[in-house]
Amino acid sequence: METGRASKTALGVAIRRAAHQLIDDPPVLDDPIAVRLVGNGFPRLMERAIHPVGRDFRGFMAARSRYAEDQLAESVARGVKQYVVLGAGLDTFAYRNRFPALRVFEVDFPATQVWKRSMLEDAAIALPPNLVFVALDFEHQTLAEGLAKGGLEMDEPAFFSWLGVVPYLTLDAFRATLGVVARMPAGSGMSFDYAVAPEMLSPIGRIAFDRLSERVAAAGEPFRLLFKPDDLEAELRAAGFRRIEQVGSAQLNDLYFMNRADGLKLSPLGLGMLVTAWV
C-alpha cells in the first residue's frame, strides 16, 4: 500500500456502491454519501462499474453492506451503542448514521485513513461528532490495544463489521481478530464476508473465481484465505462464538432482490458468503 493512498480494492467497492445509487432503482443500499465521496474523479472505473458485465458484483457490494447494517440495527435495538468498522476503507455508514446514541469507530491503516479524510474534505462531507478514527499499524499495535486507545468501552457490548477484508488475510491474522471480538461482552457480534474455497464451486463458478483472483492479484492485493462453510463455522465455534448465521446468494436474493422491475439479483455462482456471529 502506498503512503497516503487507499487500497485499490477499497476504491473499487466505493465506486460500485456509488454506481448502484445511480443506475439501480430502488437501491438495495441507500447510500447517497458514496456518490458524493467518489465524485467525478474516476470516470473509467465508474464506466466499468455500471457496465452490465459488472452488475452481479455491484449487487453483491450493495447487499453485503445492507446485510451488515441490518444486523447492526438489530443489535442497536437490543441496546448496543458501539459499532466498529474493521478495515473501513471508504465505508460511509458513519456519515449517514441514523442512530444518535451509536458511536462509530473506523479502523484501518493510517495511509488509508489519511486518503479517505482528504476525500471527505474535498467532498465537503462533515465528520460527525460520534465518529472515531482508529489508525492501526499492526506491526506496532494489536487490534485490542488500538480499540482501547481509541476509546472503545471493552467492557460494553459492541457490533463489528468486517467487509472485504478476510480473503486478503493470513489464517493467523483472521484468528487473532476473531479472538478480540469473541472476548467482548455477551451481546456483541460481527458480520463479515468471505470467499468460498474454489473446490466448492461449479465449473462456471471456478472460472469466474479465477478471473476475479487474477484481477485482485494484479492490483497488488491477492486472495490468501478461502473457506469451506463448515470449516468457517468451526473456526467461529473454536473462537467462542455461540450463534452463527451464514447466508449466500439465494438467501440474499430472497432478502433484498425480490420483485424488482429492473431484474437485479445475484447470480447463483456463489463466490462469496456473508456471516453474522454472536458472542
Secondary structure, DSSP 8 states (H G I E B T S, - for coil): --TT---HHHHHHHHHHHHHHHHSSS-SS--HHHHHHHTTS-HHHHHHHHSGGGHHHHHHHHHHHHHHHHHHHHHHHTT--EEEEET-TT--GGGS---TT-EEEEEE-HHHHHHHHHHHHHTT----TTEEEEE--TTT--HHHHHHHHT--TTS--EEEE-S-GGGS-HHHHHHHHHHHHTS-TT-EEEEEEEB-GGGS-HHHHHHHHHHHHHHHHTT------B-HHHHHHHHHHHT--EEEEE-HHHHHHHH-TT-TT-----TT--EEEEEEE-
